[in-house]
Amino acid sequence: MTTVDEFNATDHVKEKEDYFMASDEEAQRLSNQHWVIKDAMPSKQLVCAPVDMSRDQLCILDSGTADGTWILDLNKETGGRHIFVGTDVLESQLPTVYPSNATFHAHDINNAWPKEYKEYFDLIHQRLTLPFAGNKCKESLSALMDMVKPGGWIQLMEGTLLTTDSVEVNPCMHNYLKIVHAIYKSLGAPLTLSRDIPQWLKEAGFVNVETREIHVQMGASNKDTDLGKRGAATQRDAAKGMVEAARKLPKLPISEKLLDTFVEDFTRELGQKGACFPIMAIWAQK
Ligand SMILES: C[S@@+](CC[C@H](N)C(=O)[O-])C[C@H]1O[C@@H](n2cnc3c(N)ncnc32)[C@H](O)[C@@H]1O
């Protein structure tokens, strides 16, 4: 039986760049998170958009790819028949060992993309990354849309920033959301982001816009004990980064006393009760 601590990361050393969560633990945290989210997806599918993955040589971009786990997993599932590009603002987080049909390079979603990428991709995927465009989320999404081939697809996944858990059973989860909301506000990102995206896609002329709320169970509420523990470790490490970021805000989102013990309290709540993190999957066709 594995324990939460077995999912600690000590082997990734990255410099602090533009991503406020950057830390030694972050790449391992995101890799654990990938498997928990994937398990919660409809039919455990990485791609909800109805892309015909049996075709050869589709060009697929994963923006905000971190250590490329999403790409490497999809590449394995699709037998190496596609061409993948992975980008992230943290160059040091990108994988250094990968198959020849994938490339990875640094890119900040707030900057212009390479001109060659215009209408280049059959599928663009971006998960839990758009808030880092701050008050330019719409513009940043628009730049992604420009890179989709006519007839191609885009799939975004962003937290709803709501929870189905009650405040009586999950007080820490509710405090966690207060912290996340305060950080979104400090970045300038809208709290309604997951509900704004479908509208922005439609306004830009994308069709077949669909959404699906995915309930990711972290900790004891996950039916799979191993994934539950990975999820709890993921959230514990996320909470560490969030608490650090919250301390730098002009106004603390929760009391200093609650903030001081938040990581331990949240870890306990996840281990004993678990918590639901709803993520909205949104996909659309150009
Ligand atoms: C919450 S993680 C999600 C990672 C991955 N997409 C996943 O779902 O597992 C956010 C990712 O966005 C990246 N990121 C943060 N700011 C960014 C920016 N301005 N441009 C591109 N990537 C950014 C981080 O380095 C990190 O890998």
Ligand as a Chemical Component Dictionary entry (heavy atoms), coordinates in Angstrom:
data_LIG
# 
_chem_comp.id                   LIG 
_chem_comp.type                 NON-POLYMER 
_chem_comp.pdbx_formal_charge   0 
_chem_comp.three_letter_code    LIG 
# 
loop_
_chem_comp_atom.comp_id 
_chem_comp_atom.atom_id 
_chem_comp_atom.alt_atom_id 
_chem_comp_atom.type_symbol 
_chem_comp_atom.charge 
_chem_comp_atom.model_Cartn_x 
_chem_comp_atom.model_Cartn_y 
_chem_comp_atom.model_Cartn_z 
_chem_comp_atom.pdbx_ordinal 
LIG C1  C1  C 0  -1.671 23.998 -12.988 1  
LIG S1  S1  S 1  -0.354 23.669 -14.076 2  
LIG C2  C2  C 0  -1.150 22.605 -15.310 3  
LIG C3  C3  C 0  -0.168 21.758 -16.060 4  
LIG C4  C4  C 0  -0.760 20.788 -17.100 5  
LIG N1  N1  N 0  -1.433 21.504 -18.169 6  
LIG C5  C5  C 0  -1.711 19.837 -16.432 7  
LIG O1  O1  O 0  -2.919 19.968 -16.603 8  
LIG O2  O2  O -1 -1.220 18.942 -15.720 9  
LIG C6  C6  C 0  -0.118 25.171 -14.916 10 
LIG C7  C7  C 0  0.971  25.103 -15.963 11 
LIG O3  O3  O 0  0.962  26.357 -16.650 12 
LIG C8  C8  C 0  2.296  26.784 -16.816 13 
LIG N2  N2  N 0  2.260  28.246 -16.962 14 
LIG C9  C9  C 0  2.110  29.195 -15.998 15 
LIG N3  N3  N 0  2.119  30.419 -16.530 16 
LIG C10 C10 C 0  2.264  30.249 -17.877 17 
LIG C11 C11 C 0  2.365  31.143 -18.975 18 
LIG N4  N4  N 0  2.302  32.458 -18.788 19 
LIG N5  N5  N 0  2.543  30.630 -20.216 20 
LIG C12 C12 C 0  2.613  29.285 -20.416 21 
LIG N6  N6  N 0  2.536  28.392 -19.410 22 
LIG C13 C13 C 0  2.349  28.853 -18.154 23 
LIG C14 C14 C 0  3.007  26.309 -15.563 24 
LIG O4  O4  O 0  4.412  26.268 -15.722 25 
LIG C15 C15 C 0  2.370  24.951 -15.369 26 
LIG O5  O5  O 0  3.063  23.949 -16.067 27 
# 
loop_
_chem_comp_bond.comp_id 
_chem_comp_bond.atom_id_1 
_chem_comp_bond.atom_id_2 
_chem_comp_bond.value_order 
_chem_comp_bond.pdbx_ordinal 
LIG C1  S1  SING 1  
LIG S1  C2  SING 2  
LIG S1  C6  SING 3  
LIG C2  C3  SING 4  
LIG C3  C4  SING 5  
LIG C4  N1  SING 6  
LIG C4  C5  SING 7  
LIG C5  O1  DOUB 8  
LIG C5  O2  SING 9  
LIG C6  C7  SING 10 
LIG C7  O3  SING 11 
LIG C7  C15 SING 12 
LIG O3  C8  SING 13 
LIG C8  N2  SING 14 
LIG C8  C14 SING 15 
LIG N2  C9  SING 16 
LIG N2  C13 SING 17 
LIG C9  N3  DOUB 18 
LIG N3  C10 SING 19 
LIG C10 C11 SING 20 
LIG C10 C13 DOUB 21 
LIG C11 N4  SING 22 
LIG C11 N5  DOUB 23 
LIG N5  C12 SING 24 
LIG C12 N6  DOUB 25 
LIG N6  C13 SING 26 
LIG C14 O4  SING 27 
LIG C14 C15 SING 28 
LIG C15 O5  SING 29 
# 
